[in-house]
Amino acid sequence: MTKVLVVDDEKHILELIKFNLEREGFTVFTAEDGATALNITHKEKPDLIILDIMLPGMSGYEVCESLSQDISTRDIPIIMLSARVTETDKVHGLEKGADDYVTKPFSPRELVARVKARIRRSQRDEEAEQTGRLVYGRLIIDQDRFAVFIDGTRQDFTPKEFELFRFLVQQPGKVFSREYLLQEVWGYNYVGDSRTVDVHVRHIRQKLEQIPDCPNYIETVRGIGYRFKEM
């Protein structure tokens, strides 16, 4: 059974989320502080973690960062759950390693839907790792050949355009700042500014726009950066 760890210091929220997830067939573990969450994660290896930010002792940010730096836990998807609603809070959570960010108050139904979607993507990522291909409807990214195909036709991407596009596709729906993309795609020692990312995104879009009825795969998130549109 799919295992989910829910971390929140408010017991009524824990029970609400647990009830709704168990009703959908998930096995649910709960924790009310960061240290307990880390212990359960290392012991049970959940398939996904729902993590509050404001926790006693160790914050959700610290828990998230700790998990993302550990090779045995860094691939576990994390959905942050918080009453903090500013763009700065969301960006900070995503940059600490979270895959999604849900604000309180929240809809239990929507949260369960996000959990299911995130787990499906994790399973798809595992399949991609085994086959070397990422598949999203009409889109295929062949990682072994460094090639992008849409409707079976290979697209003329430069090596850096391919790396940027693949990076976004690998984590659909997750928003990345321009600075983070520079760091991850171009490298820590790259000397440049965020306009480099904008230029490459524009070139990718121009190429995709030439394909009939091609979806807008890369979305701009105002004030933050870019994300690959969830299919």
URUR-V393116 format. One record per residue. N is the residue number from 1. RES is the residue in three letters. PSI is psi in radians with two decimals (999 if undefined). Layout:
n = <N	N>
res = <RES	RES>
psi = <PSI	PSI>
This chain:
n = <1	2	3	4	5	6	7	8	9	10	11	12	13	14	15	16	17	18	19	20	21	22	23	24	25	26	27	28	29	30	31	32	33	34	35	36	37	38	39	40	41	42	43	44	45	46	47	48	49	50	51	52	53	54	55	56	57	58	59	60	61	62	63	64	65	66	67	68	69	70	71	72	73	74	75	76	77	78	79	80	81	82	83	84	85	86	87	88	89	90	91	92	93	94	95	96	97	98	99	100	101	102	103	104	105	106	107	108	109	110	111	112	113	114	115	116	117	118	119	120	121	122	123	124	125	126	127	128	129	130	131	132	133	134	135	136	137	138	139	140	141	142	143	144	145	146	147	148	149	150	151	152	153	154	155	156	157	158	159	160	161	162	163	164	165	166	167	168	169	170	171	172	173	174	175	176	177	178	179	180	181	182	183	184	185	186	187	188	189	190	191	192	193	194	195	196	197	198	199	200	201	202	203	204	205	206	207	208	209	210	211	212	213	214	215	216	217	218	219	220	221	222	223	224	225	226	227	228	229	230	231>
res = <MET	THR	LYS	VAL	LEU	VAL	VAL	ASP	ASP	GLU	LYS	HIS	ILE	LEU	GLU	LEU	ILE	LYS	PHE	ASN	LEU	GLU	ARG	GLU	GLY	PHE	THR	VAL	PHE	THR	ALA	GLU	ASP	GLY	ALA	THR	ALA	LEU	ASN	ILE	THR	HIS	LYS	GLU	LYS	PRO	ASP	LEU	ILE	ILE	LEU	ASP	ILE	MET	LEU	PRO	GLY	MET	SER	GLY	TYR	GLU	VAL	CYS	GLU	SER	LEU	SER	GLN	ASP	ILE	SER	THR	ARG	ASP	ILE	PRO	ILE	ILE	MET	LEU	SER	ALA	ARG	VAL	THR	GLU	THR	ASP	LYS	VAL	HIS	GLY	LEU	GLU	LYS	GLY	ALA	ASP	ASP	TYR	VAL	THR	LYS	PRO	PHE	SER	PRO	ARG	GLU	LEU	VAL	ALA	ARG	VAL	LYS	ALA	ARG	ILE	ARG	ARG	SER	GLN	ARG	ASP	GLU	GLU	ALA	GLU	GLN	THR	GLY	ARG	LEU	VAL	TYR	GLY	ARG	LEU	ILE	ILE	ASP	GLN	ASP	ARG	PHE	ALA	VAL	PHE	ILE	ASP	GLY	THR	ARG	GLN	ASP	PHE	THR	PRO	LYS	GLU	PHE	GLU	LEU	PHE	ARG	PHE	LEU	VAL	GLN	GLN	PRO	GLY	LYS	VAL	PHE	SER	ARG	GLU	TYR	LEU	LEU	GLN	GLU	VAL	TRP	GLY	TYR	ASN	TYR	VAL	GLY	ASP	SER	ARG	THR	VAL	ASP	VAL	HIS	VAL	ARG	HIS	ILE	ARG	GLN	LYS	LEU	GLU	GLN	ILE	PRO	ASP	CYS	PRO	ASN	TYR	ILE	GLU	THR	VAL	ARG	GLY	ILE	GLY	TYR	ARG	PHE	LYS	GLU	MET>
psi = <2.58	2.26	2.36	2.33	2.22	2.19	2.01	2.48	0.05	1.95	-0.63	-0.55	-0.73	-0.83	-0.66	-0.84	-0.76	-0.80	-0.83	-0.61	-0.74	-0.57	-0.45	0.08	0.12	2.61	2.17	2.26	2.64	2.67	2.57	0.04	2.88	-0.73	-0.75	-0.67	-0.75	-0.73	-0.81	-0.70	-0.82	-0.50	-0.80	-0.34	1.14	2.75	-0.31	2.63	2.28	2.09	2.09	2.67	-0.84	1.63	2.66	2.41	-1.26	2.12	2.84	-0.62	-0.78	-0.70	-0.82	-0.79	-0.71	-0.77	-0.68	-0.36	-0.14	2.15	-0.47	-0.22	-0.12	-0.33	0.01	2.13	2.48	2.21	2.03	2.43	2.07	2.71	-0.16	2.18	0.02	2.76	-0.64	-0.76	-0.76	-0.80	-0.74	-0.76	-0.76	-0.67	-0.36	-0.15	-0.02	2.63	-0.37	2.85	2.06	2.29	2.59	2.54	2.68	2.83	2.09	-0.65	-0.74	-0.70	-0.77	-0.69	-0.69	-0.66	-0.84	-0.75	-0.73	-0.66	-0.67	-0.71	-0.64	-0.72	-0.65	-0.63	-0.68	-0.73	-0.70	-0.65	-0.60	-0.66	-0.30	0.16	2.49	2.20	2.18	1.54	-2.04	-0.22	2.30	2.25	2.00	1.80	-0.48	-0.58	0.00	0.88	2.55	2.23	2.39	2.16	0.59	-0.10	2.26	2.36	2.57	1.36	2.45	2.83	-0.72	-0.61	-0.71	-0.81	-0.75	-0.81	-0.78	-0.72	-0.77	-0.73	-0.58	-0.34	1.20	2.41	-0.28	2.30	2.34	2.35	2.79	-0.69	-0.69	-0.70	-0.69	-0.78	-0.77	-0.61	-0.74	-0.45	2.71	-0.56	0.13	2.32	1.88	-3.05	3.09	-0.29	-0.39	-0.75	-0.80	-0.73	-0.78	-0.68	-0.74	-0.73	-0.71	-0.78	-0.71	-0.67	-0.71	-0.54	-0.34	-0.19	2.21	2.29	0.49	2.31	2.76	1.51	-0.63	2.08	2.49	2.27	1.90	2.33	-0.10	-1.18	-2.20	2.77	2.73	2.27	2.25	2.29	999>
